[in-house]
């Protein structure tokens, strides 16, 4: 990264004001939130966590292991979150980008760029390490996901299975 690009990159990680459209609905100048998500598949099954009922986002819904970058690369964030949330150890060399979802949940919400990475290999068995956020980790058949799945998680899984790299939702 160019040193002159660093302030913009850091600004993209910081909280911004709520989305405010410019006249005519133009939302230039609104920074997108960047999330990283772990797609693990084993024997045709995908790892999903059941979010805690008190979660501010997607309570009682299944979702990827995920997080937001904290002044780190997306892959470094993914590796850190996998260990913190589920006790999984992932070598960054075993990670590949498999899908991108550009989503806005509703009118006035900040747009989000959701990077979905696959780990080709990992060590450990998923365990709940943040019980205030996740109740369980379970392996679901990729073609028979639970009814309650975060919409962009479902879209990413469908996109990955169809060989698509990109999905837009809510625009």
Helices and strands as residue ranges (DSSP letters): H 3-11, G 23-25, E 33-39, E 41-42, E 45-51, E 62-63, E 65-68, H 74-86, G 92-94, E 95-103, E 112-119, E 134-141, H 151-162, E 166-169
